[in-house]
Amino acid sequence: MRKTKLIGIMAEKGFSQRSIAKELGVSVNTINAKLNGRTAFDALEIIKLCEILGITNSDEKIEIFLQ
C-alpha cells in the first residue's frame, strides 16, 4: 500500500484518521495500524474507503492498495 498517496487523498478531501475510522466503523488505532502497514485493509474496507474518498479510477486503486 502507498501510505503517502492515501494520506494525501484523505487530506485533500478533508478526512482525518478519526473521521475515516468513524466512516468505516473501526477504531482510530485500527486505521493507524492499517495506514502504517501493521495490518492490511480487507477488500470491503478498500471498496468503502474508495467510495468515501471518491477514488473511482481502477489504476489509482491499484497504485494505492496493490503496490
LUMMIMI-576475 format. One line per field, with one value per residue (C-alpha): residue number from 0; x, y, z; residue in one letter. Coordinates in nm, 4 decimals, m for minus. Layout:
num (NUM, ...) .
xx (X, ...) .
yy (Y, ...) .
zz (Z, ...) .
residuo (A, ...) .
***
This chain:
num (0, 1, 2, 3, 4, 5, 6, 7, 8, 9, 10, 11, 12, 13, 14, 15, 16, 17, 18, 19, 20, 21, 22, 23, 24, 25, 26, 27, 28, 29, 30, 31, 32, 33, 34, 35, 36, 37, 38, 39, 40, 41, 42, 43, 44, 45, 46, 47, 48, 49, 50, 51, 52, 53, 54, 55, 56, 57, 58, 59, 60, 61, 62, 63, 64, 65, 66) .
xx (0.0000, 0.1175, 0.0576, 0.1623, m0.0717, m0.3677, m0.2984, m0.2614, m0.6025, m0.7544, m0.6147, m0.7191, m1.0759, m1.0760, m1.0696, m0.8692, m0.7848, m1.0609, m1.3253, m1.2216, m1.2330, m1.5857, m1.6968, m1.5533, m1.6833, m1.3419, m1.1213, m0.8637, m0.5979, m0.7145, m0.6907, m0.3489, m0.2305, m0.3608, m0.2046, 0.1283, 0.1278, 0.0880, m0.2382, m0.3997, m0.7240, m0.9633, m1.1442, m1.4682, m1.2772, m1.0941, m1.4210, m1.5824, m1.2717, m1.2634, m1.6316, m1.5750, m1.2733, m1.4158, m1.1425, m1.3004, m1.0065, m0.9008, m0.5380, m0.5327, m0.6858, m0.4170, m0.1447, m0.2656, m0.3628, m0.1680, 0.1808) .
yy (0.0000, 0.3508, 0.5213, 0.8698, 0.8676, 0.7523, 1.0014, 1.2774, 1.1975, 1.1845, 1.5302, 1.6694, 1.5532, 1.6845, 1.3497, 1.2719, 0.9269, 0.9757, 1.0608, 0.7704, 0.5352, 0.6523, 0.6067, 0.2527, 0.1638, 0.0861, 0.2457, 0.5149, 0.2680, 0.0222, 0.2844, 0.3876, 0.0249, m0.0200, 0.3040, 0.2088, m0.1420, m0.3338, m0.4818, m0.4763, m0.3288, m0.6041, m0.5919, m0.4483, m0.1754, m0.0833, m0.0641, 0.1561, 0.3720, 0.4325, 0.5302, 0.7680, 0.9315, 0.9330, 0.7118, 0.5688, 0.5153, 0.1481, 0.2337, 0.4693, 0.1996, m0.0448, 0.2148, 0.2872, m0.0555, m0.3129, m0.1672) .
zz (0.0000, m0.0788, 0.2528, 0.1430, m0.1576, 0.0523, 0.3322, 0.0710, m0.0771, 0.2713, 0.3497, 0.0116, 0.0727, 0.4322, 0.6132, 0.9250, 1.0550, 1.3126, 1.0512, 0.8260, 1.1248, 1.2039, 0.8407, 0.8323, 1.1781, 1.3237, 1.5882, 1.5198, 1.6372, 1.3707, 1.0950, 1.2200, 1.2139, 0.8593, 0.7332, 0.8899, 0.7430, 1.0693, 0.9402, 0.5967, 0.4723, 0.3713, 0.0362, 0.1772, 0.3633, 0.0425, m0.1501, 0.1159, 0.1543, m0.2217, m0.2133, 0.0788, m0.0854, m0.4374, m0.5799, m0.8948, m1.1289, m1.1287, m1.1982, m0.8997, m0.6774, m0.7889, m0.7329, m0.3795, m0.2493, m0.4506, m0.4731) .
residuo (M, R, K, T, K, L, I, G, I, M, A, E, K, G, F, S, Q, R, S, I, A, K, E, L, G, V, S, V, N, T, I, N, A, K, L, N, G, R, T, A, F, D, A, L, E, I, I, K, L, C, E, I, L, G, I, T, N, S, D, E, K, I, E, I, F, L, Q) .
***
